[in-house]
Amino acid sequence: VPLVPFGSSAPHARPPRTAAEAQAMVERFRRVLRAPDRTLITAKRARNKYQLPESELARLTRIEKPNPYVRGSEAMHQYWLPDVVMAALRLHDEDHLVERYRAYLASDQLLADTVSGIYGVADEAPTETATPAAASGLLTTLLSSRGSLPSAAIDAKEPSGLRSVRQALATNIGICSTKATVWVATGSAAMFADAMHSLADIVNALYRLWGIRQSERGADRHHPYGYERRRFVIAD
């Protein structure tokens, strides 16, 4: 049976892997060959990691799953890992597969597969990282213009509810400022209590805006269907 080539190298730089890390990965791969988990893998990984040609993949049970990244695209084909391992061991012995996996680790194809994730997309969507500087300017950013939107927001120009939460935030800031001014001028305990109530409303609106922004994040390797459902967590 002819060996399946790894394919062209990915144009990304891979951080150096130590010998101990590579050996640990090889040992995990050997354990998978002996006791594979009941999970799905793509045809690309079946070819690269387990040396299965297309003719052998065609004999396996194929699972079609919708592509979470591109709406309206063709379904993605995946295979059960135990079936892939069994077919691979029919064609090659365990030691041969392990040695080929060592070569696979040394190639740039592993990085391309890691970036593509379990669904095989070309690039991983960027992940937002919160910083103290970003947190200090949170109010200004959230009240600014809508700006550019991620590619995942195809059906709407802005996330549902974002405008109303912005308006509620601006309104509560104005109300809280007015109440605080009256409290300072009069010393009324009732007005102080109302100002604190409005302050709590401001914090609540900021929390909602943060949650909506988090739900706008695009899909990535760890969350292939995106983060949109986070908005249900921050809703009343």
Buried (B, 14 or more C-beta within 10 A) or exposed (E): EEEBEBBEEBEEEEEEEEEEEEEEBBEEBBEBBEEBEEEBBBBBBBBBBBBBBEEBBEEBEBEEBBBBBEEEEEEBBBBBBBBBBEBBBEBBEEEBBBEBBBEBBEBBBBBBBEBBBBBBBEEBBEEBEEEEEEEEEBBEEBEEEEEEEBEBBEEEEBBEBBEEBBEBBEBBBEBBEBBBEBBEEEEBEEBBEBBBEBBEBBEBBBEBBBBBBBBBBBBBBEBBEBBBEBBEEBEE
